[in-house]
Amino acid sequence: MTQLRATRSPNEPIIIPRADNLYWWERNGIFNAGATEYKDNIMLIYRAYDDYRMSRLGLATSKDGVTFKLYDHPIIDTDPTDEFERIGIEDPRVTKIDDTYYIVHTSASYKKIGEVSDVSLNDYIPWRVRTGMHSTKDFKHFIHHGVVLPDVPAKNASLLPEKVDGAFAMLYREFVADSEVLKISFTHDFVSWFGAKDIPWPAKEDWTGLKFGLGSQPISLPQGYLIVSHGVDMKGEYRLGLMLFDKTDPSKLLWHTGPILEPETPYEKVGFVPNVVYTCGALVRGDELWIYYGGADRVIGRAILLVKDITQAIAEG
């Protein structure tokens, strides 16, 4: 059976935080980037941390996928007066449908004093997380859609790259009581949702003992929708894997792997959160899958898998 292991290319971060005061909004970390292509450029919309852990979204562009141009200012800033994103916009995932790029992200805030956290009943901080969205056609002008799943505490959300029976389809991980559920829901307008289904998680393994979740946006392959997933073991170490969903019925998980990438290098083991490799974006370029991932919640790296190796592993089951 094919053992899939992603290769770091290069074997060092491709984007690191800029320390100058001009870049105060990102000097504590650049990580967890959504990835897409626009006019022959690789576009990374990344999460940036300031000194107070407030998250905003920056843009990096590249012709070769390794050497990136970064812009001086955030392309999407958080609104401290917005009750749903007062402490940041996090972990963007980008899906292109027709001529529009949909940037689905986590909107983070605090609940009022005395209210219970959305994230965990045992969490002493009353976090509130919701799924927000922006969209663009040119990466210069952005429409702020606000929270699109207003009553659902969820993370890891992203849209499928193709409509299902004329409707947009969104995968997400919802917090339910003190656990998490993988779900899919459908909408025509991002206001009314229907057809929500639970998707059973794979059985827990050592590398997913604490948590299992989605990672990249869904990528359309002939075999189905491919997602680079993540798992967290009982020591809190993050690893990456792969999941494949059925195209006809994307609520069906067809196939998944063990870990394909784990923290091994200094920039993955030491940082704001140690021992983390985590992705929000990947894309197929030629015969390769390029995975852009955050290392230790501080830098961005790239890892590669050959598409033919993924195809062979899927065929082998």
C-alpha positions as CSV (number, residue, x, y, z in Angstrom):
1,M,0.0,0.0,0.0
2,T,1.2,3.5,-0.9
3,Q,2.5,5.4,2.1
4,L,1.9,9.1,1.5
5,R,4.5,11.5,2.9
6,A,4.6,15.2,1.9
7,T,8.0,16.7,1.1
8,R,8.9,20.1,2.3
9,S,9.9,22.3,-0.6
10,P,11.9,24.2,0.3
11,N,13.0,22.9,3.7
12,E,12.6,26.3,5.4
13,P,9.8,28.8,5.8
14,I,8.8,30.6,2.6
15,I,7.1,33.5,4.5
16,I,8.2,34.8,8.0
17,P,6.8,37.8,10.0
18,R,8.2,41.2,9.2
19,A,9.5,42.8,12.4
20,D,9.5,46.5,11.4
21,N,7.0,48.7,13.2
22,L,5.3,49.4,9.8
23,Y,4.2,45.8,10.0
24,W,2.9,45.9,13.6
25,W,-0.2,44.0,12.5
26,E,1.7,40.9,11.5
27,R,5.0,40.9,13.3
28,N,3.9,38.2,15.8
29,G,3.0,35.6,13.2
30,I,2.1,34.9,9.6
31,F,0.4,31.6,9.2
32,N,-2.7,29.5,8.2
33,A,-3.1,30.8,4.6
34,G,-5.8,30.1,2.2
35,A,-4.5,29.4,-1.3
36,T,-5.8,30.0,-4.8
37,E,-4.7,31.2,-8.3
38,Y,-5.6,34.5,-10.0
39,K,-4.2,35.6,-13.4
40,D,-1.4,33.1,-13.2
41,N,-0.4,34.1,-9.7
42,I,-0.4,32.1,-6.6
43,M,-2.5,34.0,-4.1
44,L,-2.1,33.4,-0.3
45,I,-4.5,35.1,2.0
46,Y,-2.8,34.6,5.4
47,R,-3.7,35.1,9.0
48,A,-1.5,37.7,10.8
49,Y,-1.0,38.2,14.5
50,D,-0.2,41.5,16.1
51,D,1.3,41.8,19.6
52,Y,-2.1,41.4,21.2
53,R,-3.1,38.3,19.3
54,M,-5.5,40.2,17.2
55,S,-5.9,38.5,13.8
56,R,-6.2,40.2,10.4
57,L,-5.8,38.9,6.9
58,G,-2.9,39.8,4.6
59,L,-2.1,39.0,1.0
60,A,1.0,37.5,-0.6
61,T,1.4,36.8,-4.3
62,S,3.9,34.7,-6.3
63,K,4.7,33.5,-9.8
64,D,6.6,30.4,-8.7
65,G,4.8,29.5,-5.5
66,V,7.9,30.0,-3.3
67,T,9.0,33.7,-3.6
68,F,6.2,35.9,-2.4
69,K,5.5,39.6,-2.5
70,L,3.7,40.9,0.7
71,Y,1.7,44.0,0.9
72,D,2.2,46.7,3.5
73,H,-1.3,46.7,5.0
74,P,-4.0,44.1,5.7
75,I,-6.4,43.4,2.8
76,I,-9.1,42.5,5.4
77,D,-9.1,44.1,8.8
78,T,-11.1,43.1,11.8
79,D,-13.8,45.4,13.2
80,P,-13.4,45.9,17.0
81,T,-17.0,47.2,17.1
82,D,-18.4,44.1,15.5
83,E,-19.7,41.8,18.2
84,F,-18.7,38.7,16.2
85,E,-15.2,39.7,15.2
86,R,-14.0,41.9,18.0
87,I,-10.9,39.9,18.5
88,G,-10.1,38.8,15.0
89,I,-10.7,37.2,11.7
90,E,-8.9,33.9,11.5
91,D,-7.9,31.0,9.3
92,P,-9.2,31.9,5.8
93,R,-10.1,29.3,3.2
94,V,-10.5,30.4,-0.4
95,T,-12.9,28.8,-2.9
96,K,-13.3,30.0,-6.5
97,I,-16.8,29.5,-7.9
98,D,-17.4,31.0,-11.4
99,D,-15.7,34.4,-11.3
100,T,-15.9,35.0,-7.6
101,Y,-13.5,34.0,-4.8
102,Y,-15.2,33.3,-1.5
103,I,-13.0,33.7,1.6
104,V,-14.6,31.8,4.4
105,H,-13.1,32.4,7.8
106,T,-13.6,32.2,11.6
107,S,-14.9,35.3,13.2
108,A,-13.7,35.4,16.9
109,S,-15.1,37.3,19.8
110,Y,-15.8,37.1,23.5
111,K,-19.2,36.3,25.0
112,K,-20.6,38.5,27.8
113,I,-19.4,37.9,31.3
114,G,-21.1,34.8,32.8
115,E,-21.9,33.2,29.4
116,V,-20.4,29.8,28.5
117,S,-17.8,29.5,25.8
118,D,-18.8,28.1,22.4
119,V,-15.6,26.2,22.1
120,S,-15.7,24.1,25.3
121,L,-17.7,23.8,28.5
122,N,-14.3,23.6,30.3
123,D,-12.8,26.7,28.7
124,Y,-12.3,29.5,31.2
125,I,-12.3,32.1,28.4
126,P,-15.9,32.6,27.1
127,W,-14.9,32.4,23.4
128,R,-17.5,32.9,20.7
129,V,-16.7,31.6,17.2
130,R,-18.8,32.0,14.1
131,T,-18.3,31.4,10.4
132,G,-17.8,34.7,8.5
133,M,-17.2,35.4,4.8
134,H,-15.7,38.0,2.4
135,S,-15.7,37.7,-1.4
136,T,-13.8,39.3,-4.2
137,K,-13.4,39.2,-8.0
138,D,-10.1,41.0,-8.2
139,F,-8.3,40.8,-4.8
140,K,-8.6,44.6,-4.6
141,H,-12.2,45.1,-3.6
142,F,-13.8,42.9,-1.0
143,I,-17.4,42.4,0.0
144,H,-18.0,41.8,3.7
145,H,-20.8,39.3,4.1
146,G,-20.5,39.2,7.9
147,V,-21.4,36.0,9.7
148,V,-23.1,33.6,7.4
149,L,-23.9,30.9,9.9
150,P,-25.1,33.2,12.7
151,D,-26.4,30.6,15.2
152,V,-23.7,28.0,14.6
153,P,-20.5,27.9,16.7
154,A,-18.1,26.4,14.1
155,K,-14.6,26.4,12.7
156,N,-12.8,24.9,9.7
157,A,-15.5,26.0,7.3
158,S,-15.1,26.2,3.5
159,L,-17.2,26.0,0.4
160,L,-17.1,23.3,-2.2
161,P,-15.7,24.5,-5.6
162,E,-18.9,23.4,-7.4
163,K,-22.6,23.9,-6.6
164,V,-24.7,20.9,-5.6
165,D,-28.1,20.9,-7.4
166,G,-27.7,24.6,-7.9
167,A,-26.8,25.4,-4.2
168,F,-23.6,26.4,-2.5
169,A,-22.3,23.7,-0.2
170,M,-20.3,24.3,3.0
171,L,-18.3,21.9,5.1
172,Y,-17.6,22.9,8.7
173,R,-16.8,21.6,12.2
174,E,-19.5,22.5,14.7
175,F,-19.0,22.7,18.4
176,V,-21.8,20.7,20.1
177,A,-21.9,20.5,23.9
178,D,-18.4,19.4,24.7
179,S,-17.6,17.7,21.4
180,E,-17.3,18.5,17.7
181,V,-19.3,17.4,14.7
182,L,-18.4,17.5,11.0
183,K,-21.3,18.8,9.0
184,I,-22.4,20.0,5.6
185,S,-25.1,22.5,4.8
186,F,-26.5,24.1,1.7
187,T,-27.6,27.6,0.7
188,H,-28.6,29.7,-2.2
189,D,-28.0,33.1,-0.6
190,F,-25.8,32.6,2.5
191,V,-28.8,33.7,4.6
192,S,-31.1,30.7,4.6
193,W,-29.5,27.2,5.0
194,F,-31.0,23.8,4.5
195,G,-30.2,20.1,4.3
196,A,-27.7,20.0,7.1
197,K,-26.1,16.6,7.6
198,D,-23.7,15.1,10.1
199,I,-20.7,13.4,8.6
200,P,-19.2,10.6,10.8
201,W,-15.5,11.1,11.7
202,P,-13.0,8.3,11.1
203,A,-12.2,6.2,14.1
204,K,-9.7,7.9,16.4
205,E,-6.0,7.0,16.0
206,D,-3.0,8.1,18.0
207,W,-2.5,11.2,15.8
208,T,-6.1,12.3,16.1
209,G,-6.6,11.3,19.8
210,L,-7.5,14.8,20.9
211,K,-9.0,16.3,17.8
212,F,-9.7,15.8,14.1
213,G,-10.6,18.5,11.7
214,L,-10.7,20.0,8.2
215,G,-7.8,21.9,6.8
216,S,-7.6,23.1,3.2
217,Q,-10.5,24.1,1.0
218,P,-12.0,21.2,-1.0
219,I,-10.1,20.5,-4.2
220,S,-11.9,18.9,-7.2
221,L,-10.3,15.7,-8.4
222,P,-11.8,13.0,-10.7
223,Q,-12.1,10.7,-7.7
224,G,-13.9,13.3,-5.5
225,Y,-13.3,16.4,-3.3
226,L,-9.9,16.2,-1.7
227,I,-9.2,18.1,1.6
228,V,-5.9,18.3,3.5
229,S,-7.1,17.6,7.0
230,H,-5.5,17.9,10.4
231,G,-5.3,15.9,13.6
232,V,-4.1,16.6,17.1
233,D,-2.7,13.9,19.4
234,M,-3.1,13.8,23.2
235,K,0.1,15.8,23.6
236,G,-1.3,18.6,21.5
237,E,0.9,18.0,18.4
238,Y,-0.7,18.9,15.1
239,R,-0.3,16.7,12.0
240,L,-1.7,16.8,8.4
241,G,-3.6,14.1,6.6
242,L,-5.9,13.7,3.6
243,M,-9.7,13.2,3.2
244,L,-11.8,12.5,0.1
245,F,-15.5,13.2,-0.2
246,D,-18.0,11.9,-2.8
247,K,-18.8,14.4,-5.6
248,T,-22.4,13.2,-6.1
249,D,-23.1,13.2,-2.3
250,P,-20.4,15.3,-0.6
251,S,-21.7,14.2,2.8
252,K,-20.0,10.8,2.2
253,L,-16.4,10.5,3.4
254,L,-14.9,8.0,1.0
255,W,-11.3,7.8,2.1
256,H,-8.8,9.2,4.5
257,T,-5.1,8.7,5.3
258,G,-2.8,8.7,8.3
259,P,-0.4,11.6,8.8
260,I,1.4,12.9,5.8
261,L,3.3,15.7,7.5
262,E,4.2,16.2,11.2
263,P,6.3,18.7,13.1
264,E,9.9,17.9,12.6
265,T,11.8,21.1,11.8
266,P,12.7,23.9,14.3
267,Y,10.2,26.3,12.7
268,E,7.4,23.7,13.2
269,K,8.4,22.8,16.7
270,V,9.2,26.2,18.2
271,G,6.9,29.2,17.8
272,F,3.8,30.9,19.2
273,V,2.2,27.5,19.5
274,P,4.8,24.7,19.4
275,N,4.6,21.4,17.5
276,V,2.1,22.6,14.9
277,V,1.7,22.0,11.1
278,Y,-1.7,23.3,10.1
279,T,-3.2,24.2,6.7
280,C,-6.0,26.3,5.3
281,G,-5.0,26.1,1.7
282,A,-3.7,23.8,-1.0
283,L,-3.8,23.7,-4.8
284,V,-2.9,21.4,-7.7
285,R,-0.1,22.8,-9.8
286,G,0.8,20.6,-12.8
287,D,1.3,17.1,-11.4
288,E,1.8,18.2,-7.8
289,L,-0.4,19.1,-4.8
290,W,1.1,22.2,-3.1
291,I,0.2,22.4,0.5
292,Y,0.7,25.8,2.3
293,Y,0.8,25.3,6.0
294,G,1.5,27.3,9.2
295,G,4.5,26.2,11.3
296,A,4.0,26.7,15.1
297,D,1.5,29.5,14.4
298,R,4.3,31.8,13.3
299,V,5.5,31.1,9.7
300,I,4.3,29.6,6.4
301,G,5.9,26.6,4.8
302,R,5.1,24.6,1.7
303,A,4.9,20.8,1.3
304,I,4.4,18.8,-1.9
305,L,2.7,15.5,-2.8
306,L,2.6,14.0,-6.3
307,V,-1.0,13.8,-7.6
308,K,-0.2,10.3,-9.1
309,D,0.8,9.1,-5.6
310,I,-2.5,10.4,-4.2
311,T,-4.4,8.8,-7.0
312,Q,-2.7,5.4,-6.5
313,A,-3.4,5.6,-2.7
314,I,-7.1,6.3,-3.3
315,A,-7.3,3.4,-5.8
316,E,-5.7,1.1,-3.2
317,G,-8.3,2.2,-0.6
